[in-house]
Amino acid sequence: MKSNLTGNRYIMDVGVLKTELYFETDESMVFTIIDGGSLTENGYSEHVETTVAEIRPQVYMIAWKELSGATVTHVEDHENGIIYSNATLPDGSFYTMKGTIKPLSP
C-alpha cells in the first residue's frame, strides 16, 4: 500500500537540526542535512531503507538505520505539522527531539 508520503519532500526542523526528507517509496527515503547544528555536517545526504507504519491518516511512524550505525525513529504528524524524532548514535548517545514538519513546495 502506497502511503501519502511517497514522492513528496518535507522540511523537518527540530531546532538543533534542520533536514529535508524525500520519500522515494514506502521503503526508501533520502535525507539531506540543511543545518546540522552541532550534530552533523551541513549538506550531508544519505539514502536509507525505511519502515513506514501509518498510525492514523496523516500520522506515520518511520524508522531507519544509517550507514554510521545510527538508528532513527520519527512520529510525523502531517495534519498538525509536528514531528517527534528519536535517534541513537553509534557512540550510544540518545537524542529526543520535537519540532515541525512541513511540505516542501515542488
mmCIF file of the C-alpha atoms, coordinates in Angstrom:
data_MODEL
# 
_entry.id   MODEL 
# 
loop_
_atom_site.group_PDB 
_atom_site.id 
_atom_site.type_symbol 
_atom_site.label_atom_id 
_atom_site.label_alt_id 
_atom_site.label_comp_id 
_atom_site.label_asym_id 
_atom_site.label_entity_id 
_atom_site.label_seq_id 
_atom_site.pdbx_PDB_ins_code 
_atom_site.Cartn_x 
_atom_site.Cartn_y 
_atom_site.Cartn_z 
_atom_site.occupancy 
_atom_site.B_iso_or_equiv 
_atom_site.pdbx_formal_charge 
_atom_site.auth_seq_id 
_atom_site.auth_comp_id 
_atom_site.auth_asym_id 
_atom_site.auth_atom_id 
_atom_site.pdbx_PDB_model_num 
ATOM 1   C CA . MET A 1 1   ? 0.000  0.000  0.000  1.00 0.00 ? 1   MET A CA 1 
ATOM 2   C CA . LYS A 1 2   ? 1.419  3.351  -1.063 1.00 0.00 ? 2   LYS A CA 1 
ATOM 3   C CA . SER A 1 3   ? 1.468  5.978  1.688  1.00 0.00 ? 3   SER A CA 1 
ATOM 4   C CA . ASN A 1 4   ? 0.720  9.644  1.084  1.00 0.00 ? 4   ASN A CA 1 
ATOM 5   C CA . LEU A 1 5   ? 4.397  10.358 1.815  1.00 0.00 ? 5   LEU A CA 1 
ATOM 6   C CA . THR A 1 6   ? 5.723  8.668  -1.337 1.00 0.00 ? 6   THR A CA 1 
ATOM 7   C CA . GLY A 1 7   ? 7.119  11.090 -3.890 1.00 0.00 ? 7   GLY A CA 1 
ATOM 8   C CA . ASN A 1 8   ? 6.986  14.063 -1.518 1.00 0.00 ? 8   ASN A CA 1 
ATOM 9   C CA . ARG A 1 9   ? 9.592  16.272 0.140  1.00 0.00 ? 9   ARG A CA 1 
ATOM 10  C CA . TYR A 1 10  ? 9.362  17.783 3.614  1.00 0.00 ? 10  TYR A CA 1 
ATOM 11  C CA . ILE A 1 11  ? 11.393 20.121 5.782  1.00 0.00 ? 11  ILE A CA 1 
ATOM 12  C CA . MET A 1 12  ? 11.932 18.884 9.338  1.00 0.00 ? 12  MET A CA 1 
ATOM 13  C CA . ASP A 1 13  ? 13.095 21.467 11.875 1.00 0.00 ? 13  ASP A CA 1 
ATOM 14  C CA . VAL A 1 14  ? 13.806 20.336 15.437 1.00 0.00 ? 14  VAL A CA 1 
ATOM 15  C CA . GLY A 1 15  ? 15.872 23.368 16.445 1.00 0.00 ? 15  GLY A CA 1 
ATOM 16  C CA . VAL A 1 16  ? 19.287 21.706 16.660 1.00 0.00 ? 16  VAL A CA 1 
ATOM 17  C CA . LEU A 1 17  ? 18.813 20.065 13.250 1.00 0.00 ? 17  LEU A CA 1 
ATOM 18  C CA . LYS A 1 18  ? 17.063 21.046 10.013 1.00 0.00 ? 18  LYS A CA 1 
ATOM 19  C CA . THR A 1 19  ? 16.676 18.358 7.357  1.00 0.00 ? 19  THR A CA 1 
ATOM 20  C CA . GLU A 1 20  ? 14.982 17.776 4.014  1.00 0.00 ? 20  GLU A CA 1 
ATOM 21  C CA . LEU A 1 21  ? 13.235 14.393 3.794  1.00 0.00 ? 21  LEU A CA 1 
ATOM 22  C CA . TYR A 1 22  ? 12.408 12.951 0.359  1.00 0.00 ? 22  TYR A CA 1 
ATOM 23  C CA . PHE A 1 23  ? 10.263 9.820  0.434  1.00 0.00 ? 23  PHE A CA 1 
ATOM 24  C CA . GLU A 1 24  ? 11.150 7.950  -2.779 1.00 0.00 ? 24  GLU A CA 1 
ATOM 25  C CA . THR A 1 25  ? 8.948  4.968  -1.927 1.00 0.00 ? 25  THR A CA 1 
ATOM 26  C CA . ASP A 1 26  ? 7.327  3.463  1.163  1.00 0.00 ? 26  ASP A CA 1 
ATOM 27  C CA . GLU A 1 27  ? 10.614 1.610  1.697  1.00 0.00 ? 27  GLU A CA 1 
ATOM 28  C CA . SER A 1 28  ? 13.191 4.295  0.945  1.00 0.00 ? 28  SER A CA 1 
ATOM 29  C CA . MET A 1 29  ? 13.978 7.903  1.737  1.00 0.00 ? 29  MET A CA 1 
ATOM 30  C CA . VAL A 1 30  ? 16.774 10.387 1.096  1.00 0.00 ? 30  VAL A CA 1 
ATOM 31  C CA . PHE A 1 31  ? 17.581 12.836 3.865  1.00 0.00 ? 31  PHE A CA 1 
ATOM 32  C CA . THR A 1 32  ? 19.723 15.916 3.323  1.00 0.00 ? 32  THR A CA 1 
ATOM 33  C CA . ILE A 1 33  ? 21.058 17.995 6.212  1.00 0.00 ? 33  ILE A CA 1 
ATOM 34  C CA . ILE A 1 34  ? 20.271 21.672 5.713  1.00 0.00 ? 34  ILE A CA 1 
ATOM 35  C CA . ASP A 1 35  ? 21.581 22.807 9.105  1.00 0.00 ? 35  ASP A CA 1 
ATOM 36  C CA . GLY A 1 36  ? 23.297 20.165 11.225 1.00 0.00 ? 36  GLY A CA 1 
ATOM 37  C CA . GLY A 1 37  ? 23.970 22.381 14.214 1.00 0.00 ? 37  GLY A CA 1 
ATOM 38  C CA . SER A 1 38  ? 26.462 20.546 16.393 1.00 0.00 ? 38  SER A CA 1 
ATOM 39  C CA . LEU A 1 39  ? 25.141 17.094 15.402 1.00 0.00 ? 39  LEU A CA 1 
ATOM 40  C CA . THR A 1 40  ? 26.341 16.638 11.804 1.00 0.00 ? 40  THR A CA 1 
ATOM 41  C CA . GLU A 1 41  ? 27.722 18.456 8.778  1.00 0.00 ? 41  GLU A CA 1 
ATOM 42  C CA . ASN A 1 42  ? 25.589 20.678 6.545  1.00 0.00 ? 42  ASN A CA 1 
ATOM 43  C CA . GLY A 1 43  ? 24.889 19.216 3.102  1.00 0.00 ? 43  GLY A CA 1 
ATOM 44  C CA . TYR A 1 44  ? 25.307 15.573 4.137  1.00 0.00 ? 44  TYR A CA 1 
ATOM 45  C CA . SER A 1 45  ? 22.851 13.359 2.264  1.00 0.00 ? 45  SER A CA 1 
ATOM 46  C CA . GLU A 1 46  ? 22.076 9.653  2.570  1.00 0.00 ? 46  GLU A CA 1 
ATOM 47  C CA . HIS A 1 47  ? 19.677 7.159  1.028  1.00 0.00 ? 47  HIS A CA 1 
ATOM 48  C CA . VAL A 1 48  ? 18.124 4.901  3.692  1.00 0.00 ? 48  VAL A CA 1 
ATOM 49  C CA . GLU A 1 49  ? 15.736 1.971  3.710  1.00 0.00 ? 49  GLU A CA 1 
ATOM 50  C CA . THR A 1 50  ? 12.683 2.799  5.803  1.00 0.00 ? 50  THR A CA 1 
ATOM 51  C CA . THR A 1 51  ? 9.880  1.079  7.623  1.00 0.00 ? 51  THR A CA 1 
ATOM 52  C CA . VAL A 1 52  ? 6.681  3.134  7.478  1.00 0.00 ? 52  VAL A CA 1 
ATOM 53  C CA . ALA A 1 53  ? 3.626  2.475  9.628  1.00 0.00 ? 53  ALA A CA 1 
ATOM 54  C CA . GLU A 1 54  ? 0.512  4.611  9.325  1.00 0.00 ? 54  GLU A CA 1 
ATOM 55  C CA . ILE A 1 55  ? -0.838 5.227  12.823 1.00 0.00 ? 55  ILE A CA 1 
ATOM 56  C CA . ARG A 1 56  ? -3.875 7.106  11.567 1.00 0.00 ? 56  ARG A CA 1 
ATOM 57  C CA . PRO A 1 57  ? -4.489 9.269  8.498  1.00 0.00 ? 57  PRO A CA 1 
ATOM 58  C CA . GLN A 1 58  ? -1.597 11.752 8.138  1.00 0.00 ? 58  GLN A CA 1 
ATOM 59  C CA . VAL A 1 59  ? 0.333  10.348 11.138 1.00 0.00 ? 59  VAL A CA 1 
ATOM 60  C CA . TYR A 1 60  ? 3.235  7.966  10.455 1.00 0.00 ? 60  TYR A CA 1 
ATOM 61  C CA . MET A 1 61  ? 5.933  6.192  12.400 1.00 0.00 ? 61  MET A CA 1 
ATOM 62  C CA . ILE A 1 62  ? 9.085  5.897  10.298 1.00 0.00 ? 62  ILE A CA 1 
ATOM 63  C CA . ALA A 1 63  ? 12.283 4.083  11.262 1.00 0.00 ? 63  ALA A CA 1 
ATOM 64  C CA . TRP A 1 64  ? 15.662 3.542  9.607  1.00 0.00 ? 64  TRP A CA 1 
ATOM 65  C CA . LYS A 1 65  ? 19.317 2.747  10.213 1.00 0.00 ? 65  LYS A CA 1 
ATOM 66  C CA . GLU A 1 66  ? 22.042 4.959  8.784  1.00 0.00 ? 66  GLU A CA 1 
ATOM 67  C CA . LEU A 1 67  ? 25.424 3.943  7.337  1.00 0.00 ? 67  LEU A CA 1 
ATOM 68  C CA . SER A 1 68  ? 27.081 5.213  10.522 1.00 0.00 ? 68  SER A CA 1 
ATOM 69  C CA . GLY A 1 69  ? 25.019 2.752  12.556 1.00 0.00 ? 69  GLY A CA 1 
ATOM 70  C CA . ALA A 1 70  ? 22.751 5.477  13.957 1.00 0.00 ? 70  ALA A CA 1 
ATOM 71  C CA . THR A 1 71  ? 19.105 4.470  14.307 1.00 0.00 ? 71  THR A CA 1 
ATOM 72  C CA . VAL A 1 72  ? 16.267 6.951  13.911 1.00 0.00 ? 72  VAL A CA 1 
ATOM 73  C CA . THR A 1 73  ? 12.542 6.754  14.610 1.00 0.00 ? 73  THR A CA 1 
ATOM 74  C CA . HIS A 1 74  ? 10.103 9.521  13.754 1.00 0.00 ? 74  HIS A CA 1 
ATOM 75  C CA . VAL A 1 75  ? 6.479  10.043 14.556 1.00 0.00 ? 75  VAL A CA 1 
ATOM 76  C CA . GLU A 1 76  ? 5.366  12.501 11.900 1.00 0.00 ? 76  GLU A CA 1 
ATOM 77  C CA . ASP A 1 77  ? 2.017  14.228 12.378 1.00 0.00 ? 77  ASP A CA 1 
ATOM 78  C CA . HIS A 1 78  ? 1.439  15.851 9.000  1.00 0.00 ? 78  HIS A CA 1 
ATOM 79  C CA . GLU A 1 79  ? -2.041 17.052 9.927  1.00 0.00 ? 79  GLU A CA 1 
ATOM 80  C CA . ASN A 1 80  ? -0.653 19.273 12.701 1.00 0.00 ? 80  ASN A CA 1 
ATOM 81  C CA . GLY A 1 81  ? 2.876  19.777 11.318 1.00 0.00 ? 81  GLY A CA 1 
ATOM 82  C CA . ILE A 1 82  ? 4.593  18.198 14.339 1.00 0.00 ? 82  ILE A CA 1 
ATOM 83  C CA . ILE A 1 83  ? 7.493  15.745 14.327 1.00 0.00 ? 83  ILE A CA 1 
ATOM 84  C CA . TYR A 1 84  ? 8.946  13.695 17.171 1.00 0.00 ? 84  TYR A CA 1 
ATOM 85  C CA . SER A 1 85  ? 12.390 12.309 16.389 1.00 0.00 ? 85  SER A CA 1 
ATOM 86  C CA . ASN A 1 86  ? 14.441 9.849  18.434 1.00 0.00 ? 86  ASN A CA 1 
ATOM 87  C CA . ALA A 1 87  ? 17.982 8.972  17.413 1.00 0.00 ? 87  ALA A CA 1 
ATOM 88  C CA . THR A 1 88  ? 20.594 6.676  18.902 1.00 0.00 ? 88  THR A CA 1 
ATOM 89  C CA . LEU A 1 89  ? 24.118 7.350  17.650 1.00 0.00 ? 89  LEU A CA 1 
ATOM 90  C CA . PRO A 1 90  ? 26.861 4.728  17.314 1.00 0.00 ? 90  PRO A CA 1 
ATOM 91  C CA . ASP A 1 91  ? 28.543 6.027  20.497 1.00 0.00 ? 91  ASP A CA 1 
ATOM 92  C CA . GLY A 1 92  ? 25.344 5.237  22.424 1.00 0.00 ? 92  GLY A CA 1 
ATOM 93  C CA . SER A 1 93  ? 24.187 8.822  22.864 1.00 0.00 ? 93  SER A CA 1 
ATOM 94  C CA . PHE A 1 94  ? 20.424 9.257  22.593 1.00 0.00 ? 94  PHE A CA 1 
ATOM 95  C CA . TYR A 1 95  ? 18.545 12.308 21.328 1.00 0.00 ? 95  TYR A CA 1 
ATOM 96  C CA . THR A 1 96  ? 14.840 13.039 21.732 1.00 0.00 ? 96  THR A CA 1 
ATOM 97  C CA . MET A 1 97  ? 13.693 15.977 19.620 1.00 0.00 ? 97  MET A CA 1 
ATOM 98  C CA . LYS A 1 98  ? 10.401 17.670 18.787 1.00 0.00 ? 98  LYS A CA 1 
ATOM 99  C CA . GLY A 1 99  ? 9.766  20.207 16.072 1.00 0.00 ? 99  GLY A CA 1 
ATOM 100 C CA . THR A 1 100 ? 7.926  20.984 12.886 1.00 0.00 ? 100 THR A CA 1 
ATOM 101 C CA . ILE A 1 101 ? 7.473  19.182 9.591  1.00 0.00 ? 101 ILE A CA 1 
ATOM 102 C CA . LYS A 1 102 ? 6.192  20.998 6.522  1.00 0.00 ? 102 LYS A CA 1 
ATOM 103 C CA . PRO A 1 103 ? 5.761  20.022 2.891  1.00 0.00 ? 103 PRO A CA 1 
ATOM 104 C CA . LEU A 1 104 ? 8.340  21.473 0.532  1.00 0.00 ? 104 LEU A CA 1 
ATOM 105 C CA . SER A 1 105 ? 6.725  23.066 -2.485 1.00 0.00 ? 105 SER A CA 1 
ATOM 106 C CA . PRO A 1 106 ? 7.728  21.467 -5.800 1.00 0.00 ? 106 PRO A CA 1 
# 
